[in-house]
Amino acid sequence: MEWSFGNARVRAEDGVLHFEGSFAGVELIPLRAKLVEYAEQLQCDTLTVDLSKVERLEHTGLSILEALRDTMGMKGAKVVLVSPSKPARQMLEITRLALRFEIQG
């Protein structure tokens, strides 16, 4: 399964969401809805989000991650962020969202 909006692309593969490109701008609001719907249907204890190919992460992209965390949390599951790129890691740290996620790599 794959979703593309603007310069952002998300690919779902074996319980892992691979984020690629720029996660900035209001054009990503429909992507957030699609990914929340995906997370609601997912049957697992952990949703892994690979951020290694994220070129830019701003408000809308951060809200996507929070929506995924909230959706999985309502089911008693969690979101783990793996291999955040330098821009993604910087935004997570600046906004202090790094404290609200498990981050590996």
C-alpha positions in Angstrom: 0.0 0.0 0.0 1.3 3.5 -0.9 0.1 7.1 -0.5 1.6 10.2 -2.2 0.6 13.8 -1.5 2.7 16.7 -2.7 6.4 15.8 -2.2 5.6 13.2 0.5 5.3 9.5 0.0 4.4 6.8 2.6 4.7 3.1 1.8 3.3 0.4 4.1 5.2 -2.8 4.2 4.9 -5.6 6.8 3.7 -3.3 9.6 6.3 -0.6 8.8 5.4 2.8 7.4 8.3 4.2 5.3 8.1 8.0 5.1 10.0 9.7 2.2 10.3 13.3 1.1 9.0 16.5 2.5 6.3 16.4 5.3 5.4 20.0 5.4 2.3 21.9 4.3 -1.4 21.7 4.5 -1.7 19.5 1.4 -0.7 16.6 3.7 -4.0 16.8 5.7 -5.6 14.1 3.6 -2.6 11.9 4.1 -3.0 12.2 7.8 -6.6 10.9 7.5 -5.5 8.0 5.3 -2.8 7.0 7.7 -5.1 7.2 10.7 -7.5 4.9 8.9 -4.6 2.5 8.1 -3.6 2.5 11.8 -7.2 1.9 13.0 -7.3 -1.3 10.9 -3.8 -2.5 11.7 -3.7 -5.6 14.0 -0.4 -5.4 15.8 1.2 -4.2 19.1 3.7 -1.9 17.4 3.6 0.3 14.4 7.1 1.1 13.2 7.6 4.3 11.3 10.9 4.6 9.3 11.9 8.3 9.0 15.3 7.7 7.4 14.3 9.3 4.1 12.5 12.3 5.4 13.9 15.5 3.9 11.7 17.9 5.8 9.4 17.6 8.8 7.2 20.4 9.9 3.9 21.0 11.6 1.6 18.8 9.4 4.2 16.0 9.4 4.5 16.1 13.1 0.7 16.1 13.5 0.6 12.9 11.4 3.1 11.2 13.8 1.0 12.4 16.8 -2.2 11.1 15.2 -0.7 7.7 14.6 0.6 7.6 18.2 -2.9 8.5 19.5 -4.7 6.0 17.3 -2.4 3.2 18.2 -2.5 4.2 21.9 -6.3 3.9 21.9 -5.8 0.3 20.9 -3.2 -0.4 23.6 -0.4 -0.4 20.9 2.5 1.9 20.3 4.4 3.7 17.6 8.2 3.4 17.3 10.2 5.8 15.2 13.3 4.3 13.6 16.3 5.9 11.9 15.1 9.5 11.8 17.0 11.6 9.3 18.9 14.6 10.6 16.0 17.0 9.7 13.4 14.7 11.3 15.5 14.2 14.5 16.1 18.0 14.8 12.3 18.8 14.6 11.4 16.0 17.1 14.0 17.4 19.5 13.1 21.1 19.0 9.4 20.5 19.5 10.2 18.1 22.4 8.2 15.4 20.7 11.2 13.1 21.0 10.2 12.7 24.6 6.8 11.3 23.6 8.0 8.6 21.2 10.2 5.6 21.4 13.0 6.3 18.9 15.5 3.7 17.7 18.6 4.4 15.6 
